[in-house]
Amino acid sequence: MGKAVSVKLEDEERERLASLAEMKQRSPHFLMREAIKEYLAREEKHLAFYQEAEAAWIDYKETGRHLTLEDMETWAKHAAAPLPRWRK
């Protein structure tokens, strides 16, 4: 069982939440939980993408390995083609 957390909302936000909950025939509690789950998933994906990009940048700086735009365009035109070789 989860633990209770208190969230202070502005009056307008509270009214909007209550209105939406009524329209969706759900409790405000349910909507808040769903919103938090979606926010966490989205932010975790964003952070993972950023970390992957940072790791790729570090790898590029250390090794110089890269692909040119021309390499990628040629590869993209041939769906079954293997990924081009890295350049230095």
Number of C-alpha atoms within 10 A of each C-alpha: 3 4 4 6 5 5 7 7 10 9 9 9 11 13 12 13 18 17 13 15 17 12 9 11 9 12 13 18 12 10 16 14 11 12 12 11 11 12 12 12 12 12 11 12 12 12 12 12 12 12 12 12 12 12 12 14 13 12 13 13 11 9 11 13 13 16 14 11 9 9 15 12 10 14 15 13 9 10 9 8 10 9 14 13 10 11 11 9
